[in-house]
Amino acid sequence: MRPALHNRPLRIPAHAKAALRILFLAKHALGDGRPDSMDGNHATYHHELLTTLGAIGLNVTPANDYAALFARPDADFVIPLLNRGGFQNSEMLAPLLLARHAMPYLGAQPIIRGLSDDKHLMKVVARHQGVPTADWAVYRSGDPVIAEPAFRAERLVVKPNASSASWGVAMVDSWAAARAHVAALHAQGHDVIVEPWTPLIDVAVPVIGADGPWLLPPMAYLPDDPRQFRSYEEKRALVETADDPLAPVDDPAIVARLHAQVRPLVGQLWPFDYGRFEFRYDPLAGRIAFMEVNLSCNLWSRKTISRAARLAGMDHEMLVETIVAHSLMRQRLLCPDQVRRAA
């Protein structure tokens, strides 16, 4: 059964589609959709999203370098997906440059992006909001002290504190191995977070902007072997792999609990245009614990947010147009009444 719509898709009026000049900034914006040797299917994603924006009827110009933002670009609105620029916190540079030009752009304010990308700080926010959160320890780059965490666990997950797509993640069976990986990541300039590992179910709650925050159906990640984590190479299809093994969370009570935990977190970050809130669910004990949030997450049609949107009655084009329309509306490039009438 299709879930009831607690919100509704948005539409950009035809006159606005014709008039607005949009700059699409992404590493592989000028590619042809073929996977990249380093970024894998991220190149396919960038090409698909550019193609989708054009299919919606938007006037889009692609660019693939931060230099496109050094001077104020000849555009009305920017979609900045450029990250992993070869330096720390590169995902914040495009929003900061756009803020300098006072230009509207898709996503969230730079200070909110910084907070959401810092896994440690988001866990602090979650606990302050009363959201159950698993134990963790943070080790900032430049701090010579790498002390053993207060919690105990048979296995530990060690990863960059601002990692994405499982880059730099290690699962280890001793503190000595964990400490060595922390030191190795510090040597590359990364802050590090260490968490206990448990073979539980990862659950994501996508949230998009529409007429306010729209909590889409939660999606559970159900691998064949829950004792293994999915590597960066697998997530980017640099090795042979199938689509993410995702399934909707069907238990209404669990959905209600997840949404109840997401809402106070959304309240601390709102307004933003789209994101994914991630939890660990223990079906035997009934526990749900917050892990992290990814604002401006992957919008590829084969990933979580688009697959959840289909459950809510939206195809990929409808999802992308709703997200862009919300951003245009909240930044006053479009009147809310115009967007709602078009919808």
Backbone torsions as a table, in degrees:
resi	resn	phi	psi	omega
1	MET	NA	133.4	178.8
2	ARG	-71.0	134.2	179.4
3	PRO	-63.9	149.7	175.7
4	ALA	-65.2	140.9	178.4
5	LEU	-80.7	116.8	175.4
6	HIS	-91.0	-0.1	176.3
7	ASN	-149.1	-170.8	178.8
8	ARG	-148.1	152.8	178.6
9	PRO	-61.6	154.6	178.2
10	LEU	-110.8	157.7	178.4
11	ARG	-130.6	143.2	176.2
12	ILE	-90.7	126.2	-178.8
13	PRO	-57.7	149.7	-176.6
14	ALA	-58.4	-39.3	-178.3
15	HIS	-65.7	-33.6	179.0
16	ALA	-72.7	-38.3	176.3
17	LYS	-59.2	-38.1	-178.9
18	ALA	-74.4	-31.4	-171.9
19	ALA	-93.0	-34.5	-173.3
20	LEU	-72.5	135.5	175.0
21	ARG	-104.5	120.2	-174.0
22	ILE	-116.0	131.2	174.5
23	LEU	-100.5	124.8	178.4
24	PHE	-105.0	109.3	-175.4
25	LEU	-108.4	112.2	179.9
26	ALA	-153.7	152.7	-175.6
27	LYS	-56.6	-38.4	-176.5
28	HIS	-112.4	29.0	-178.7
29	ALA	-63.5	-26.1	-178.3
30	LEU	-97.1	5.5	-179.3
31	GLY	-80.7	176.6	-178.5
32	ASP	-106.6	9.8	177.4
33	GLY	98.3	-10.2	178.1
34	ARG	-71.9	142.3	-179.4
35	PRO	-57.5	147.9	179.5
36	ASP	-93.1	150.2	-177.4
37	SER	-65.9	-25.8	179.4
38	MET	-105.3	-41.1	-174.3
39	ASP	-97.8	-4.3	175.0
40	GLY	55.8	-128.4	-174.3
41	ASN	-73.9	-3.1	174.1
42	HIS	-63.1	-33.2	176.2
43	ALA	-65.7	-38.8	176.7
44	THR	-64.0	-42.4	178.9
45	TYR	-60.2	-47.4	-178.3
46	HIS	-61.5	-42.3	179.4
47	HIS	-65.5	-42.1	179.9
48	GLU	-63.0	-42.7	-177.7
49	LEU	-67.0	-40.5	176.1
50	LEU	-60.3	-43.1	178.9
51	THR	-64.3	-40.2	179.3
52	THR	-64.2	-42.7	178.3
53	LEU	-59.9	-40.4	176.8
54	GLY	-66.6	-39.3	179.6
55	ALA	-65.2	-30.0	176.5
56	ILE	-66.8	-23.9	-179.4
57	GLY	107.0	14.6	-178.5
58	LEU	-86.5	149.6	179.5
59	ASN	-90.5	97.7	-169.2
60	VAL	-118.0	135.2	173.6
61	THR	-115.9	127.4	-178.8
62	PRO	-88.6	151.5	173.4
63	ALA	-149.7	154.9	-174.9
64	ASN	-132.1	20.2	-177.4
65	ASP	-144.0	144.4	178.0
66	TYR	-57.8	-23.8	-179.1
67	ALA	-58.5	-22.9	177.5
68	ALA	-63.7	-15.3	-177.4
69	LEU	-112.8	1.1	-177.9
70	PHE	-64.9	-40.6	167.7
71	ALA	-103.9	159.6	-179.3
72	ARG	-60.2	121.5	-177.9
73	PRO	-71.1	154.3	178.6
74	ASP	-82.4	74.1	-176.7
75	ALA	-154.0	165.6	176.8
76	ASP	-100.6	-22.6	-172.2
77	PHE	-156.1	144.3	-176.5
78	VAL	-125.8	140.0	172.4
79	ILE	-109.5	97.8	-173.2
80	PRO	-96.4	104.5	177.0
81	LEU	-108.8	5.8	-175.0
82	LEU	-77.2	116.3	173.3
83	ASN	-141.1	-170.7	-173.2
84	ARG	47.8	53.0	-176.6
85	GLY	-83.8	8.7	179.3
86	GLY	92.5	10.8	177.1
87	PHE	-149.5	162.0	-175.2
88	GLN	-65.0	140.4	177.0
89	ASN	60.2	32.3	-177.4
90	SER	-65.2	-22.3	-179.6
91	GLU	-66.3	-14.2	-179.8
92	MET	-92.3	-13.3	-173.1
93	LEU	-65.3	-48.1	-178.4
94	ALA	-60.2	-49.0	176.1
95	PRO	-58.4	-36.0	179.1
96	LEU	-67.5	-43.6	177.8
97	LEU	-62.2	-39.1	179.5
98	LEU	-69.7	-36.6	175.4
99	ALA	-63.1	-37.2	177.6
100	ARG	-60.5	-35.9	179.5
101	HIS	-88.5	0.0	-176.4
102	ALA	55.9	41.5	-178.7
103	MET	-102.6	138.4	175.4
104	PRO	-70.0	143.8	-179.8
105	TYR	-153.2	159.0	-179.9
106	LEU	-75.1	142.8	173.2
107	GLY	125.2	-116.8	-177.8
108	ALA	-157.3	162.5	179.2
109	GLN	-59.0	148.8	-179.0
110	PRO	-54.7	-39.6	-177.6
111	ILE	-68.1	-33.1	176.4
112	ILE	-73.2	-39.7	174.9
113	ARG	-58.7	-42.9	179.7
114	GLY	-62.1	-43.7	178.1
115	LEU	-63.1	-47.8	-175.2
116	SER	-68.1	-32.5	-179.9
117	ASP	-76.8	-16.9	178.5
118	ASP	-87.5	102.3	-173.6
119	LYS	-60.3	-39.3	179.0
120	HIS	-61.7	-50.3	-176.8
121	LEU	-64.1	-36.7	178.2
122	MET	-67.1	-33.0	175.2
123	LYS	-67.7	-37.6	175.6
124	VAL	-61.3	-45.4	178.0
125	VAL	-60.2	-44.7	-178.1
126	ALA	-60.5	-47.4	179.9
127	ARG	-63.7	-37.6	178.7
128	HIS	-64.1	-30.2	178.6
129	GLN	-86.6	3.4	179.3
130	GLY	79.9	16.1	179.3
131	VAL	-87.7	123.1	179.2
132	PRO	-55.0	132.8	-175.5
133	THR	-139.5	134.0	179.4
134	ALA	-68.0	160.3	-179.8
135	ASP	-64.4	155.8	177.2
136	TRP	-162.7	166.2	172.1
137	ALA	-139.9	142.7	-179.6
138	VAL	-115.1	143.5	-179.9
139	TYR	-130.7	104.7	-176.0
140	ARG	-78.3	140.9	177.2
141	SER	-60.7	135.7	-179.0
142	GLY	98.1	-17.0	176.1
143	ASP	-84.6	119.1	-176.1
144	PRO	-73.4	-13.7	-176.8
145	VAL	-89.9	119.7	175.0
146	ILE	-120.0	81.8	-174.7
147	ALA	-86.0	147.1	178.3
148	GLU	-61.0	136.7	-178.2
149	PRO	-66.5	159.1	-178.3
150	ALA	-71.5	-28.6	-179.2
151	PHE	-81.1	161.8	178.2
152	ARG	-120.6	142.2	178.3
153	ALA	-156.7	147.1	178.8
154	GLU	-68.2	-34.4	176.8
155	ARG	-129.0	150.6	-178.8
156	LEU	-126.7	146.2	172.6
157	VAL	-106.4	125.8	-179.4
158	VAL	-120.5	125.9	-176.6
159	LYS	-155.3	159.0	173.0
160	PRO	-57.3	141.2	-175.5
161	ASN	-67.6	-17.6	178.0
162	ALA	-123.8	30.8	-177.2
163	SER	-74.1	159.6	171.7
164	SER	-139.5	155.7	178.9
165	ALA	55.5	31.4	175.3
166	SER	65.0	20.1	177.6
167	TRP	-67.2	133.2	175.3
168	GLY	76.7	9.2	-176.2
169	VAL	-82.7	138.7	173.2
170	ALA	-132.1	139.4	171.9
171	MET	-108.9	123.0	-172.9
172	VAL	-130.7	161.5	-175.3
173	ASP	-109.0	8.4	179.4
174	SER	-152.0	156.8	177.4
175	TRP	-67.6	-33.1	178.5
176	ALA	-60.0	-43.9	178.3
177	ALA	-67.9	-38.2	178.3
178	ALA	-63.7	-45.2	-179.6
179	ARG	-60.9	-39.9	179.5
180	ALA	-63.8	-39.4	-180.0
181	HIS	-71.8	-37.1	174.4
182	VAL	-57.1	-47.7	-179.3
183	ALA	-62.4	-39.3	179.5
184	ALA	-64.9	-42.0	177.9
185	LEU	-69.1	-37.4	174.9
186	HIS	-58.9	-39.8	-178.8
187	ALA	-62.9	-23.7	177.0
188	GLN	-92.3	1.7	176.1
189	GLY	92.5	11.0	-176.0
190	HIS	-95.5	139.7	160.6
191	ASP	-69.5	154.3	-173.6
192	VAL	-131.9	143.7	173.6
193	ILE	-121.9	139.3	179.3
194	VAL	-120.8	131.1	-177.2
195	GLU	-133.0	153.0	170.7
196	PRO	-69.9	141.5	177.8
197	TRP	-100.7	134.8	175.7
198	THR	-139.9	141.4	-177.5
199	PRO	-78.3	69.0	-178.7
200	LEU	-107.4	-174.6	-176.6
201	ILE	-97.2	126.7	173.3
202	ASP	-82.3	130.9	180.0
203	VAL	-128.3	134.1	179.3
204	ALA	-116.8	137.8	174.9
205	VAL	-114.9	103.8	177.3
206	PRO	-74.5	143.5	177.7
207	VAL	-132.8	129.1	176.3
208	ILE	-124.4	159.6	174.5
209	GLY	-86.9	135.2	174.2
210	ALA	-143.0	-114.0	168.1
211	ASP	-89.4	67.3	-170.2
212	GLY	98.5	-179.2	179.6
213	PRO	-66.0	133.8	178.9
214	TRP	-115.3	110.7	179.1
215	LEU	-85.3	111.2	-178.5
216	LEU	-81.8	167.2	-178.1
217	PRO	-58.4	132.4	177.0
218	PRO	-63.6	146.4	-179.8
219	MET	-123.4	132.7	179.5
220	ALA	-101.3	140.1	176.3
221	TYR	-94.4	116.7	-171.6
222	LEU	-123.3	80.0	-180.0
223	PRO	-74.3	162.3	176.9
224	ASP	-62.8	-37.8	-178.9
225	ASP	-122.7	100.8	-177.4
226	PRO	-68.4	-7.4	179.1
227	ARG	-81.0	-10.8	-179.5
228	GLN	-108.2	145.2	174.0
229	PHE	-103.4	155.3	-177.4
230	ARG	-86.4	123.0	-173.7
231	SER	-76.8	168.1	174.8
232	TYR	-58.3	-43.3	-178.9
233	GLU	-61.3	-36.6	177.6
234	GLU	-72.1	-43.2	-178.1
235	LYS	-65.1	-30.8	179.7
236	ARG	-96.5	5.5	178.4
237	ALA	58.9	34.3	172.9
238	LEU	-78.6	-15.0	169.2
239	VAL	-124.5	161.5	-177.5
240	GLU	-64.2	128.0	-177.3
241	THR	-158.3	158.5	177.3
242	ALA	-91.8	174.0	174.5
243	ASP	-59.9	158.2	178.0
244	ASP	-54.3	131.0	179.6
245	PRO	-77.4	79.3	-175.8
246	LEU	-103.6	144.9	175.9
247	ALA	-144.2	144.2	178.5
248	PRO	-66.7	147.7	173.9
249	VAL	-80.1	114.0	-172.2
250	ASP	-91.6	-18.7	-176.3
251	ASP	-76.6	113.3	-178.0
252	PRO	-59.2	-32.3	-179.9
253	ALA	-67.6	-40.0	177.9
254	ILE	-68.6	-40.6	177.3
255	VAL	-59.2	-44.4	179.9
256	ALA	-62.0	-41.3	178.8
257	ARG	-65.4	-42.3	178.4
258	LEU	-62.2	-46.3	179.7
259	HIS	-64.1	-35.9	178.4
260	ALA	-65.4	-30.7	178.7
261	GLN	-82.6	-28.6	180.0
262	VAL	-73.3	-38.6	-171.6
263	ARG	-56.9	-46.3	178.3
264	PRO	-65.9	-28.3	176.8
265	LEU	-71.4	-42.4	175.6
266	VAL	-57.9	-40.6	-179.0
267	GLY	-61.1	-27.2	178.9
268	GLN	-82.3	-19.0	-175.2
269	LEU	-111.2	-18.6	-173.7
270	TRP	-66.1	142.1	6.4
271	PRO	-92.2	143.7	169.6
272	PHE	-142.7	174.2	-173.4
273	ASP	-100.7	-32.1	176.4
274	TYR	-168.1	151.8	180.0
275	GLY	-171.2	174.7	-177.4
276	ARG	-135.7	122.3	-179.6
277	PHE	-103.1	127.1	-170.2
278	GLU	-115.6	139.9	-176.1
279	PHE	-134.5	163.3	170.9
280	ARG	-113.8	128.9	-176.3
281	TYR	-116.5	127.3	176.3
282	ASP	-104.6	101.5	-175.3
283	PRO	-67.5	-26.2	-179.8
284	LEU	-74.4	-46.1	-179.5
285	ALA	-88.3	-14.3	-178.7
286	GLY	76.6	15.3	-177.4
287	ARG	-89.3	143.2	173.4
288	ILE	-125.6	128.6	-178.6
289	ALA	-130.2	133.3	178.4
290	PHE	-67.4	140.3	175.9
291	MET	-111.0	-60.7	-173.9
292	GLU	-166.4	172.3	176.8
293	VAL	-131.6	145.5	179.0
294	ASN	-128.5	94.5	173.4
295	LEU	-75.8	151.8	-175.3
296	SER	54.2	48.2	-177.5
297	CYS	-77.0	-179.5	-176.8
298	ASN	-65.0	124.2	-179.6
299	LEU	-103.1	13.6	178.2
300	TRP	-58.9	143.7	-175.2
301	SER	-63.9	-17.5	-178.4
302	ARG	-96.0	2.7	-176.9
303	LYS	-103.3	-179.1	-166.8
304	THR	-56.2	-50.9	-169.5
305	ILE	-66.0	-38.4	179.8
306	SER	-72.5	-37.2	179.2
307	ARG	-68.9	-33.8	174.6
308	ALA	-69.1	-37.5	179.6
309	ALA	-62.2	-37.0	178.6
310	ARG	-61.1	-34.9	177.2
311	LEU	-66.5	-26.5	178.6
312	ALA	-92.1	9.1	174.5
313	GLY	92.1	12.5	-178.9
314	MET	-112.9	130.9	169.8
315	ASP	-80.4	179.0	-172.5
316	HIS	-64.2	-43.2	179.3
317	GLU	-61.3	-41.7	-179.9
318	MET	-63.6	-40.6	177.9
319	LEU	-61.3	-51.0	-176.9
320	VAL	-63.1	-42.3	-179.7
321	GLU	-65.2	-38.3	178.1
322	THR	-62.1	-45.2	-179.1
323	ILE	-63.0	-45.7	-179.9
324	VAL	-66.9	-41.5	179.5
325	ALA	-60.9	-42.2	178.1
326	HIS	-60.0	-43.5	-179.1
327	SER	-64.4	-43.4	177.6
328	LEU	-62.3	-38.1	-178.6
329	MET	-70.0	-46.6	-176.3
330	ARG	-69.7	-22.5	179.2
331	GLN	-100.9	13.2	169.2
332	ARG	66.7	24.8	168.8
333	LEU	-82.0	-21.2	175.9
334	LEU	-132.0	145.3	174.5
335	CYS	-77.9	133.1	178.9
336	PRO	-52.6	-37.2	179.8
337	ASP	-65.1	-35.3	177.4
338	GLN	-64.3	-43.0	-178.4
339	VAL	-66.0	-44.6	-177.6
340	ARG	-67.2	-38.1	177.8
341	ARG	-64.8	-39.9	178.9
342	ALA	-64.5	-34.8	178.7
343	ALA	-70.1	NA	NA
